[in-house]
């Protein structure tokens, strides 16, 4: 998110939303691998968002009756999260629905804040349609995806919510680089405001060496949330390696959350 300062300067000179969008979203179209390349059975998922945009994701079933709905960060596409996906499946036994926002991977359209919220709703609806009764779902959001997951959780509460390396808002990130620049942005992704409305157990994970989203953002998001909640500091972890650097304590935090708040889940 460091290029937000460049976006601010562009906006000051009269550039419009296209510049703002190009400095917030970094999608790639080419899918470089599939879960099958990692030995995982998977299903292609292709729902349509409420505004008619066709989307794409992968559903990987688990050993336990709970699904993690994963909202990823602002760069790449779902094929860049496969090692992390494999570890979630192996370490926790959960099913995972990992999806691309509009404009990413095989999803149609152009990314936007409102669009990403619509995309998350579409995949939540797909899970409901697929599973008899009310499926057990944990929302998982990383970085920009934490804002998307928090918004969805405020609208449609999950069994639990996991936010990893969250920022408080786009405006706060820009202001942290260039004071006052954040007020030029129409895109908000107000994680701080949304998490205060969430009525679900919360786990926040943040590396104390995060070079993209400062550690204090994660603490602020945590402080704004309702109980029950837990914050886990990951010593030495940067923005994209929390699940690798965190080691056993990282996975134990997930296990504790699931054991305490997801019926039928046992370590």
Buried (B, 14 or more C-beta within 10 A) or exposed (E): BEBBBBBBBBBEEEEEEEBBBBBBBBBBEEBEEBBEEBEBEBEEBEBEBEEEBBBBBBBBBBEBBBBBBBBBBBBBBBBBBBEBBBBBBEBBBBBBBBBBBBBBBBBEBEBBBEBBBBBBBBBBBBBEEEBEEEBBBBBBBBBBBBBBBBBBBBBBBBBBBBBBBBBBBBBBBBBBBBEEBBEBBEBBBBBBBBBBBBEBBBBBBBBEEBEBBBBEBBBBBBEBBEEEBBBBBBEEBBBBBBBBBBEEEBBBBBBBBBEEBBEEBEE
